[in-house]
């Protein structure tokens, strides 16, 4: 084999390695094959519609919620609306497993709902898919007057495990506080240093008391040196 042919073969090998490392499809397939996930899937979907389309958006999301609850493998579906910003909604959905979630995603009705939301959105819809980290019963009863808190927590990658440990401790402590109806911490599957905390409190005053509890303040102090973004905590009411 001549020098020119050897150079061609070496270039082909290097190109193949580059494609296998840099291609999202190949990398994603390899990651999936290496660490398949089993267990419930927790989906948090943020929807922001145009202020002139709040009523339309609420009606669309109610219809979506009721349809999802009838799907095989659905464990829970709640739609909450931001307190003070009624054009912002969050869908909180739990699925039995990845198969059930994939079946939902493939449904024509799901695609149609996404298209209708896209037509009235004021910002891109942000859907985050999680595994459970510190979760409680899926069927907790929630009164209409309850306050939901949805918080995105982002820690720097080297402190991922430290962040997860701090969040587990916060969940354990918070469930003991008066008025807590649910306290869940879920971990984003595609970016495991990102977490979502979903809290439900029986009243705004008890939520406020929780925010001043020693355990909550200890958590904030522990999180500060490892956080990768602003602690994004928002309050909601369930959409009736």
N, C-alpha and C positions, 0 to 999 in steps of 0.2 A: 504494500500500500504506500503510495507516494505521500509527500508532505502536504500537498494540497488537499488530498482526500481526507487525511487525518484531521486537518483544520476544519473541514466541512462537518465531519462526524462529531468533533468536539463542540462546535457551535450548536449543532442539533441537540446534543445532550444538555448543554447549558440552557438553551431555550426551553427545553422540556421541563427542566427543574424550575426555571423562573415561572412558567405558566402554572405548574402544580402548586407552587407556594403562593403566588400572587392572585390566582383566580378565586373570587369569592365562592363560586359554585363548588370548585374542587375542595377548597379549604373547609367549607361548610359541610360537605358530604363526609370528609375525613373526620371532622370533629364529631359529627353525629354518630358515625360508626364507632368512634373511640369511646364515647361516653353517652350512650342512649339514656334518655330520661324516662322514668316511669313514675306514675302517681298523678294526683290531681293537678290541673293547670289553672292558674289564676290569671285572668286577663283584666287589665286596667286600661280603658280607652277614654282618652280626653277628647271632648268635642266642643268646639267653640263656633257658634253660629253668628250670623250678622245680627246686630241688635234689632233690626226690623223683622227678623225671622224667628224670634224666640218662641212664639206660639206654635209655628209650624215645626220647629225643631223638637219641641216638647212632645207634640203629637206623634211625630215620626219615631222618637225614641221610646215612647210608651208602647207603640205597636211592635217595635223591635223587641222590647223586653218581654212582652206577653208571648210573642212567637218563640223566642229563645227558650223560655221556661217549658215549652212543650216539646222541645227537641230531645232526642235520646242522648243520654250522657250529661245533660245539664244538671248541675247541682244547685246553682243559684244565679240569679240575674237581678241586679238592682241598678236603677238609674237615679243619680243624685244631681241636684242643681246647686250651683254656687250661691251662698248667702251673700247678697249685695251685688252679685254679677250674674243675673239670670240668663245671660247668653252663654254661660259656661256650664257644661255638663260632664259627668264622668259615668261610664258604664263599668260596673263591678261584676264580673262574670266568673263563675267557677265551673270547670268541666271535670268529668270523671277521669279522663286521661287525654293524652295527645290525639288519639284516634278520634275521640268525640269532638275535640276542637277542630281537627282537620276536616271532619265531615261538615261541621257548621260553616267553616270558611269556604268550602266548595259549593255550598248551596246557592242556587240562583237568587233566592230571597235575600241572602246576606249581601250578595253583590249589588242587588237593586237598592238595598238600604244604604250601602256605601255611596252609591251614585247620587241618591237623593240628598244625603248629607253633604256631599261635595258641592252640590248645586247651591247650598245656602251657607256654606262654612265661611268663617271669617279668618280662619287659620287652619293649617293642615291638621287633620285628625292624627293623634298620637296614640298608637296602640302598643302596649307593653305586655309581653307574655312572661309569666313567672312560674316558679316552683315555690311550694310552701317552705318557709323557714321556721316560723313560730306561729302556728295557726290554732284556732279553737274549733268548736262545733260549727258546722256549716249551716245548721238550721236554726240559729238563734232567732228568737222573736224580737222584732224591732218595732216600737210604737211610732206613730206618725210624727210625734213631736221630737224625736231623737235627733241629735246633732252628729253628723258624720265628719270625720277629719281624714283627709287623704294627703299624705306627705311623701314626697320623693326624696330619698336619701342617697347621696352619691359620695362614696369614699374613694380615696386614691387607691389604685390597684394593689400596691404592696401592703395596704392595711385592710384588705377585704375581710380577712378572717377576724381581725380585731373589731371591725365594724359589725360583722354578723353577731359576734359575741355580745357586744354592747346592746344591740337591738333585741336579742333574745332576753337579756336581763331586763330591759325596759318593758318588754311584753309581760314577763312574769310579774314584775312589780305593779304594772298598770292594771292588770286584771283584778288585783286585790283592792283597787280604789273604788270608793262608793260611786255608783252610777255608771260603771263601765259595763257595756253590753257586748262588746266585741273588741278584741285587740289582735290584729293579724299583722304579721310581717312576712312579706313574700320577696323572693329574690329573682331578679331578671335573668332569664336563661341565657340570652345572648351576651349580656354584660353583667357578670356575677358580682361586680363591685357596685351595682345599682340595686336599690331596694325600694319597695313601696310599703308604707305603713298605713293600714286602714283601721281607724278607731270609730266606735259608736258609743255615744254618751247619752244618758237619759235626759240630760238638760244642759243648757249652756253654762249654768252656774257651777255644776259639778265638773264640767270640762275645764272651766277656769281654775277650779281648785286643784285639779290634776296637774295643770300647767305649772303650779307653784309648789307642787310636792317635792320633797327632798330627792326622791328617786329620779324624778324628771329632770331636775336641775343637775344632778350628778351625771345623768346620761348626756346632757348638752355639753357639759364640761369635758367629758371623755371623748365626745365626737369631734369637738372643735379642731384638734390637731390633725385629724385624719380626713376631714371632709374635703370633697373635691368640688363642691358647688354650694350655693346658698341653700339652707335648710328650707325647703319649699312646702310649707304647711298651709292647707286651705280648708275652709269649713263649708259644709253642704247640708241640704235637707233632701230627704227622699222625694222623688217625683211621684205624686199620687196617681 
